[in-house]
Amino acid sequence: MTHRSGRHWACPAPTLARLSSSCTRWLKEPNLARAFRSDLRDNPNLTVLWHASATGFVPGNGNDAIRAVELRSPGGKKMELKADHFVIATGTIEASRLMLAAAIDRPTLPWTRNRHVGTTFQDHLDLRAGKLFPMDKKRFSDTFDNIFIKGFKYNPKLTLAPRVQESSGSQTLPATSSSNPR
């Protein structure tokens, strides 16, 4: 692997018994409109509506599928968008909020009685938990600085090993590092 400075990433991953290491991969282009511009513009089977916020769902016959998505403009204009298929790509928190809010207005929606909707998830929570004083700053930097491979950014993380999470009843809470040049 190649480090962002061009150096070869040869430092072995940490082997502490209670920790696991992993890397998360970031998109080459975080702006999806720019990354998929031609797909969004040229696909005849895809419609992109600007300034239309999803506010609810309309169930189909038998309440086992969605017939339409309720939309609202910033000016308050409402409409229903009907389609054969919908992709709810709003992220963990917004998808749950939307499903729960829609279930209040329409208690016949299929997930209304599903106790898992909106629970036991977490988004990208972040906090500063302490300071590290590495004995070997170069080795630490080589291990935990972001890595760039073929245009993708990888962010090394440490988590409690799965067996430790299970025995302690905790969830995956990854740790990342950042250097402070001061």
N, C-alpha and C positions, 0 to 999 in steps of 0.2 A: 504494500500500500504506500501511497505517496502522501506525505505530510504537506500542509498548505505552503510551506516554505520550499517544497521541492525535494526535501530529504526523504529517504526511504523510511517507512514506519516499521522499524524492526524491534521495537521494545515489546517484550511479551506482555500479554494482558495480565492483570492482577490475578493472583491465585489464592486469595484469602478464602478460607474454607466457608465462611458465612456469607460471602458475597458472590454475585454473578456479574459478569460484564457483558455489555451489548452496545450496539451503535444504532442510533435512529438516523434514517436517511431523509434529508430535506430535498424538496423538489428543485430541479435546476432553475425553474421559473415559478416563483410563488404566486404570480398574478395569473390565474387560470384563464382569464379573458385574453390575455396576451399569448399564453402558451398554447391555447386551443382556438385561436382566432379563426383560422380557416375552417376548422370543424364546426364551429359555432355559426359561421357565416354561410357555409356552402352545403351543409347537410340538409336535404329536403325533408327529412324525418324529424328534425329538431327545431323547436321554437323557443327562442329566448325572449322573455318579457321583461322590459326594464321598468323599474319603479312600481313593481307589483309584489307586495309582501303577502306571503301565504299566511292566512289567519285561521284556517280550519279545513275540514274534510267533509265531503258529502258521501255517505255510504251508498253502495249499490244495492241491488235486490238481494235479499238474504243477509245483508250486513256483513258479508265475508270479504268484501273488496271495496276499494275506493272508486267511486264513479266520477268525482270531481274534486278539485281543490278550490277552496274559497280564497279569493284574492282581494286586496284593498290597496288603492293608490294612496300616495301621501296626502292627497286632497280629500280622501274619504270615500271615493267611488268604489263600489263593490261589484264583483263579478264572480262567476263560477267558470272554471276552466275544466272541460271534460277531456279525457284521454283514455287510451287503453292501458297505458303504463305511466307511472310516476316515479321519479327518483327524488327522495327527500335527502338532499345533500347539504344539510345546514349545520352539521357538527353535532356533537353529543348533547350539549346543553340545549341548544335551540330546537333540535328534533324532539327531545323529551318535552320541552315547554310547549311546543306546538301540539304534540299528541295529547298532552294532559289538558290543555286549554280547549282543544276540539272535543274531547270527551265530556267536558262540562256541558257544552252546548248540545251535544248529540250523544246521549248515553248508550245508544245502540252500536256505536263504533266497536269493532272487534277487540280492541285492546283496553276497553274501559275497565274491565274487571281483572286485568293482568297486573298483579301487584309488583311486577318487576319494572314497569315503565317508569322512568324517572328516579329509580333508586340504584344504589350501589354502583354508581359510576363517578368518575371524576375527570375533569378536563385537565389541561396543562397547568396544574397548580405549581407554584414556585415560592420558595422562601429561602432565606439565608440562614443556615443552621449552624454555621461555625466557620472558623478559619483553619486552614491547613498550612503547615509550615514544612514543606517537603525538605528532606535531607539532601536529595539530589534533584535540584530544580530542572535540569535539562531532561532527565529521565521522566520526571513527572509531566513536563510539558510534552514530551514525545508520546507519552501514553494518553494524556487526557485532552490535548488540544484538538480542535476540529480537524477532520481529515477530508481532503478533496480528491475524489477519484472520478475521472471521466466526466467532470462537470457537476457531479453530485457532492453535496456536503454531508458528511457523517459526523454525528455528535456522540462521542463515547459517554457511556453512563455506567454507573454501578448500581445494583439493586441487591436487596437481601436475597440469598439463594432461595429457590422455591420451597425447600424443606424447612427453612427458617421462617419464611412467611407463613407456611401452614401451621407450624408448631406455635407460633406467636399470635396467630389470628390476624396478622397484618396484611395489607395489600401492597402491590407493587408501587413503591415510592422511589423512583430513580434519583440518583445523586449525580449532578454534573459539577464541573469545576470551572471557575473563571479566574483569570489572573488579574491582580490589581497591581499596576506598575508603581504605585506609590511606595 
